[in-house]
Amino acid sequence: MRCQIDVDARRGGFGWRLVAPNGRAVAVSLTPYETHERCRAAFAELCRRQDQLGGGVQHSAQGGGWVWIVWDAGGRHVAGAARTYERHATCRSSYDRFRALLPELLEFGGELWGD
């Protein structure tokens, strides 16, 4: 796994993207951050506070599929599926894998970021 930070031209600021070893994006931030450093810190905070997060699967806003979303205690959407899924069960499985992976990502340290 690796985490990349991208410039979020659509919303302004920076956003993180979690990428699997096969190169596919697993999850993306749903909140833009003002700086690269703040974005990286927000991802670490997401991993540390994973037990305090809500989330679930819902229809895509564009219709025609399913997405998963993770929200913080204040209801702010902080992470989501990197793509739309055709089947609810596949989307749910992806969501469950991401939630199970969050605590493990803290152990990656700089390796996660390519440091």
C-alpha positions as CSV (number, residue, x, y, z in Angstrom):
1,M,0.0,0.0,0.0
2,R,1.0,3.6,-0.5
3,C,-0.6,6.9,0.1
4,Q,-0.3,9.8,-2.4
5,I,-1.2,13.4,-2.0
6,D,-2.6,15.2,-5.0
7,V,-3.6,18.7,-5.8
8,D,-7.4,18.8,-5.8
9,A,-8.0,21.2,-8.6
10,R,-11.8,20.8,-8.5
11,R,-12.2,21.8,-4.8
12,G,-8.9,23.5,-4.2
13,G,-6.2,22.3,-1.8
14,F,-4.8,18.9,-1.4
15,G,-6.4,15.4,-1.1
16,W,-4.9,12.0,-0.3
17,R,-5.4,8.8,-2.3
18,L,-4.7,5.3,-0.9
19,V,-3.3,3.0,-3.7
20,A,-3.1,-0.8,-3.6
21,P,0.1,-2.7,-4.7
22,N,-1.6,-3.3,-8.1
23,G,-1.8,0.4,-8.7
24,R,-5.6,0.8,-8.2
25,A,-6.9,3.5,-6.0
26,V,-8.6,2.0,-2.9
27,A,-9.9,5.2,-1.2
28,V,-9.8,8.9,-1.6
29,S,-10.2,11.9,0.8
30,L,-13.5,13.6,0.5
31,T,-12.2,16.7,2.3
32,P,-9.7,19.2,0.7
33,Y,-6.9,20.4,2.9
34,E,-5.0,23.7,2.7
35,T,-1.5,22.2,2.8
36,H,0.3,19.0,1.9
37,E,1.3,18.6,5.5
38,R,-2.2,19.1,6.8
39,C,-3.5,16.5,4.3
40,R,-0.9,13.9,5.4
41,A,-1.7,14.7,9.1
42,A,-5.4,14.3,8.4
43,F,-4.9,10.8,6.9
44,A,-2.8,9.8,10.0
45,E,-5.6,11.1,12.2
46,L,-8.2,9.1,10.2
47,C,-6.2,5.9,10.9
48,R,-5.7,6.7,14.6
49,R,-9.4,7.5,15.2
50,Q,-10.9,4.7,13.0
51,D,-12.9,3.4,15.9
52,Q,-14.8,6.7,16.2
53,L,-15.8,6.9,12.5
54,G,-19.2,6.1,11.0
55,G,-19.8,5.0,7.4
56,G,-21.6,2.8,5.0
57,V,-22.7,2.0,1.5
58,Q,-25.1,4.2,-0.5
59,H,-26.2,4.8,-4.1
60,S,-23.8,7.0,-6.1
61,A,-24.9,10.6,-6.3
62,Q,-24.6,10.2,-10.1
63,G,-26.8,7.1,-10.0
64,G,-26.0,3.8,-11.6
65,G,-24.0,2.2,-8.8
66,W,-22.8,2.1,-5.2
67,V,-20.2,3.9,-3.3
68,W,-19.0,3.8,0.3
69,I,-18.4,6.8,2.6
70,V,-16.7,7.2,5.9
71,W,-17.6,10.2,8.2
72,D,-16.2,11.6,11.4
73,A,-18.0,12.3,14.7
74,G,-19.2,15.6,13.3
75,G,-20.7,14.0,10.3
76,R,-18.1,15.4,7.8
77,H,-17.3,13.0,5.0
78,V,-13.6,12.3,5.2
79,A,-13.0,9.2,3.0
80,G,-14.8,7.4,0.2
81,A,-14.6,4.8,-2.4
82,A,-12.2,5.6,-5.3
83,R,-14.8,4.3,-7.8
84,T,-18.4,3.4,-8.2
85,Y,-19.3,-0.3,-7.8
86,E,-21.9,-2.0,-9.9
87,R,-22.9,-4.4,-7.1
88,H,-23.8,-3.6,-3.5
89,A,-22.0,-6.7,-2.2
90,T,-18.8,-5.7,-3.9
91,C,-19.0,-2.2,-2.6
92,R,-19.7,-3.4,0.9
93,S,-16.7,-5.8,0.7
94,S,-14.5,-2.9,-0.3
95,Y,-15.8,-0.8,2.5
96,D,-15.2,-3.6,5.1
97,R,-11.6,-4.2,3.8
98,F,-10.8,-0.4,4.0
99,R,-12.1,-0.2,7.6
100,A,-10.1,-3.3,8.6
101,L,-7.0,-1.8,7.0
102,L,-7.1,1.6,8.7
103,P,-5.4,0.5,12.0
104,E,-2.7,-1.4,10.1
105,L,-1.8,1.6,8.0
106,L,-0.3,3.4,11.0
107,E,2.4,0.7,11.3
108,F,3.6,1.4,7.7
109,G,5.0,4.8,8.8
110,G,7.1,6.6,6.1
111,E,7.0,3.5,3.9
112,L,3.3,4.3,3.2
113,W,4.3,7.7,1.9
114,G,7.4,6.6,0.0
115,D,9.8,8.3,2.5
